[in-house]
């Protein structure tokens, strides 16, 4: 299996996370968060908290977020 096949397999498997509901009680009881949403939020926070010198490719993303007041 080549690299692209492995990446596509990973993406397909990650897509299946949308069907897995988390068991944690949310502060908003209207709906339950699925595992894909939780994973997305966790990944965004990890990127946001990563020191800038460890992720130079995110320089433009962070500059735009700062300009937008995020």
QUIMO-V704037 format. One record per backbone hydrogen bond with DSSP energy under -1.0 kcal/mol. CO is the residue of the C=O (numbers start at 1). NH is the residue of the N-H. Records with the same first field share a line. If there is no record, write none. Layout:
CO=NH  NH
//
This chain:
2=6
3=7
4=8
5=9
6=10
7=11
8=12
9=13
10=14
11=15
14=17
15=18
16=19
17=20
20=35
33=22
34=38
35=39
36=40
37=41
38=42
39=43
40=44
41=45
42=46
43=47
44=48
45=49
51=54
52=55
55=58
56=59
58=62
59=63
60=64
61=65
62=66
63=67
64=68
65=70
66=69
//
